[in-house]
Amino acid sequence: MIRVTLLNNAEMIINAELIETVESSNDTILTLSTGRKIVVKETAGEIAQRVMEYQAAVHRETCRTT
């Protein structure tokens, strides 16, 4: 799960594994595998970094429990 900020400054936590694309125009648009689109304040680079950090944490946890 990663934390993002919506345009109205509300925070949302989304499942990083559902993100299919990150589009950067005036705003950053996340397209989820469900078809839902979410517009966020973070840059595409920030989203990519958060997803990588999430995946690394999942990997560490998986390696620790096996």
BANUZA-498124 format. One line per 5 residues: number of its first residue (from 0); for each residue x, y, z of N, C-alpha, C, O. Coordinates in Angstrom, 3 decimals. Layout:
# residues N
NUM	X,Y,Z,X,Y,Z,X,Y,Z,X,Y,Z  ...
***
This chain:
# residues 66
0	0.847,-1.173,0.000,0.000,0.000,0.000,0.896,1.241,0.000,1.932,1.276,0.664  0.478,2.250,-0.752,1.207,3.523,-0.749,0.226,4.656,-0.469,-0.961,4.574,-0.785  0.755,5.701,0.125,-0.046,6.881,0.460,0.104,7.904,-0.665,1.213,8.185,-1.118  -1.028,8.457,-1.108,-1.026,9.504,-2.132,-1.907,10.654,-1.658,-2.718,10.500,-0.744  -1.734,11.802,-2.294,-2.519,12.984,-1.962,-3.398,13.359,-3.144,-2.904,13.604,-4.245
5	-4.691,13.401,-2.913,-5.629,13.806,-3.960,-5.549,15.312,-4.155,-4.944,16.011,-3.343  -6.150,15.813,-5.215,-6.084,17.243,-5.513,-6.756,18.110,-4.447,-6.428,19.288,-4.304  -7.700,17.522,-3.698,-8.377,18.282,-2.638,-7.629,18.178,-1.307,-8.166,18.522,-0.254  -6.379,17.696,-1.370,-5.483,17.522,-0.214,-5.858,16.359,0.699,-5.219,16.166,1.733  -6.862,15.590,0.347,-7.191,14.404,1.120,-6.151,13.329,0.830,-5.669,13.199,-0.295
10	-5.812,12.563,1.861,-4.878,11.466,1.669,-5.644,10.185,1.376,-6.741,9.960,1.888  -5.040,9.359,0.546,-5.637,8.075,0.202,-4.521,7.051,0.209,-3.400,7.338,-0.211  -4.826,5.871,0.680,-3.870,4.774,0.628,-4.380,3.789,-0.402,-5.508,3.305,-0.308  -3.542,3.493,-1.392,-3.968,2.602,-2.467,-3.039,1.387,-2.545,-1.889,1.436,-2.109  -3.548,0.333,-3.092,-2.777,-0.882,-3.301,-1.843,-0.658,-4.485,-2.293,-0.536,-5.624
15	-0.555,-0.606,-4.213,0.434,-0.328,-5.258,0.419,-1.382,-6.358,0.787,-1.100,-7.498  -0.002,-2.584,-6.019,-0.017,-3.658,-7.008,-1.123,-3.497,-8.037,-1.121,-4.185,-9.058  -2.064,-2.603,-7.787,-3.145,-2.363,-8.743,-2.802,-1.286,-9.772,-3.536,-1.103,-10.742  -1.694,-0.575,-9.568,-1.326,0.506,-10.495,-0.808,-0.102,-11.790,0.159,-0.865,-11.794  -1.467,0.248,-12.886,-1.020,-0.228,-14.199,-0.178,0.822,-14.906,0.872,0.507,-15.466
20	-0.644,2.091,-14.879,0.114,3.160,-15.533,0.105,4.404,-14.663,-0.797,4.625,-13.855  1.153,5.216,-14.860,1.255,6.522,-14.216,1.486,7.527,-15.338,2.511,7.497,-16.018  0.519,8.409,-15.515,0.573,9.391,-16.607,0.869,10.763,-16.014,0.223,11.200,-15.062  1.853,11.426,-16.596,2.228,12.737,-16.101,1.880,13.794,-17.141,2.470,13.837,-18.220  0.924,14.635,-16.808,0.595,15.797,-17.649,0.618,16.986,-16.697,1.602,17.159,-15.979
25	-0.406,17.798,-16.662,-0.457,18.858,-15.650,-0.550,18.254,-14.258,0.040,18.770,-13.308  -1.286,17.172,-14.142,-1.411,16.416,-12.898,-0.892,15.010,-13.161,-0.573,14.660,-14.297  -0.809,14.218,-12.120,-0.399,12.826,-12.281,-1.639,11.956,-12.168,-2.399,12.058,-11.205  -1.836,11.098,-13.164,-3.013,10.243,-13.220,-2.578,8.795,-13.078,-1.797,8.280,-13.878  -3.103,8.148,-12.039,-2.841,6.729,-11.838,-4.007,5.955,-12.439,-5.167,6.250,-12.151
30	-3.702,4.977,-13.265,-4.734,4.096,-13.787,-4.547,2.745,-13.123,-3.475,2.143,-13.194  -5.608,2.276,-12.474,-5.550,1.010,-11.769,-6.044,-0.121,-12.660,-6.717,0.120,-13.661  -5.716,-1.330,-12.303,-6.142,-2.486,-13.091,-7.655,-2.651,-13.077,-8.206,-3.385,-13.897  -8.325,-1.980,-12.162,-9.786,-2.017,-12.092,-10.430,-1.084,-13.114,-11.644,-1.115,-13.318  -9.599,-0.249,-13.756,-10.105,0.744,-14.691,-10.279,2.114,-14.058,-10.467,3.106,-14.762
35	-10.219,2.175,-12.743,-10.377,3.452,-12.034,-9.153,4.324,-12.267,-8.025,3.831,-12.302  -9.382,5.613,-12.425,-8.311,6.595,-12.577,-8.331,7.504,-11.355,-9.390,7.950,-10.913  -7.145,7.773,-10.818,-7.015,8.621,-9.643,-6.020,9.719,-9.971,-4.903,9.439,-10.407  -6.420,10.974,-9.763,-5.547,12.117,-10.008,-4.923,12.512,-8.673,-5.623,12.745,-7.688  -3.594,12.584,-8.660,-2.873,12.852,-7.421,-1.901,14.015,-7.597,-1.558,14.398,-8.715
40	-1.467,14.565,-6.465,-0.529,15.687,-6.477,0.920,15.252,-6.685,1.728,16.017,-7.212  1.252,14.025,-6.273,2.623,13.556,-6.388,3.039,13.480,-7.860,2.209,13.300,-8.751  4.343,13.621,-8.084,4.858,13.479,-9.448,4.941,12.001,-9.800,4.865,11.136,-8.927  5.096,11.727,-11.081,5.247,10.342,-11.529,6.480,9.719,-10.878,6.460,8.545,-10.509  7.538,10.488,-10.737,8.756,9.997,-10.097,8.527,9.633,-8.638,9.045,8.622,-8.162
45	7.757,10.445,-7.924,7.455,10.148,-6.522,6.635,8.872,-6.406,6.870,8.055,-5.516  5.681,8.703,-7.300,4.854,7.491,-7.285,5.735,6.277,-7.572,5.632,5.258,-6.888  6.593,6.382,-8.570,7.484,5.268,-8.905,8.367,4.916,-7.716,8.570,3.738,-7.423  8.891,5.921,-7.034,9.742,5.679,-5.863,8.971,4.969,-4.754,9.485,4.034,-4.140  7.754,5.403,-4.497,6.940,4.783,-3.449,6.594,3.338,-3.784,6.586,2.472,-2.909
50	6.308,3.086,-5.058,5.997,1.714,-5.476,7.237,0.833,-5.313,7.131,-0.299,-4.839  8.405,1.340,-5.699,9.633,0.564,-5.543,9.930,0.292,-4.073,10.357,-0.808,-3.721  9.711,1.279,-3.214,9.921,1.085,-1.777,8.948,0.040,-1.228,9.323,-0.797,-0.407  7.715,0.095,-1.684,6.717,-0.894,-1.277,7.146,-2.292,-1.703,7.112,-3.229,-0.906  7.548,-2.428,-2.959,7.947,-3.742,-3.474,9.177,-4.271,-2.739,9.266,-5.467,-2.461
55	10.118,-3.398,-2.425,11.308,-3.813,-1.680,10.922,-4.300,-0.286,11.466,-5.292,0.200  9.987,-3.607,0.355,9.533,-4.012,1.688,8.842,-5.367,1.634,9.046,-6.206,2.512  8.031,-5.583,0.613,7.355,-6.876,0.453,8.391,-7.970,0.235,8.288,-9.053,0.812  9.382,-7.691,-0.593,10.433,-8.673,-0.868,11.213,-9.011,0.397,11.478,-10.179,0.678  11.580,-7.977,1.163,12.298,-8.215,2.420,11.484,-9.090,3.357,12.016,-10.018,3.967
60	10.204,-8.798,3.472,9.325,-9.559,4.355,9.196,-11.004,3.890,9.197,-11.928,4.704  9.085,-11.193,2.580,8.977,-12.537,2.018,10.247,-13.330,2.288,10.179,-14.502,2.659  11.393,-12.708,2.109,12.672,-13.397,2.341,12.871,-13.709,3.822,13.469,-14.728,4.170  12.380,-12.851,4.675,12.545,-13.029,6.108,11.706,-14.187,6.636,12.103,-14.863,7.585  10.553,-14.415,6.026,9.642,-15.447,6.522,9.864,-16.809,5.879,9.235,-17.788,6.279
65	10.752,-16.889,4.884,10.994,-18.195,4.250,12.246,-18.827,4.762,12.600,-19.927,4.336
***
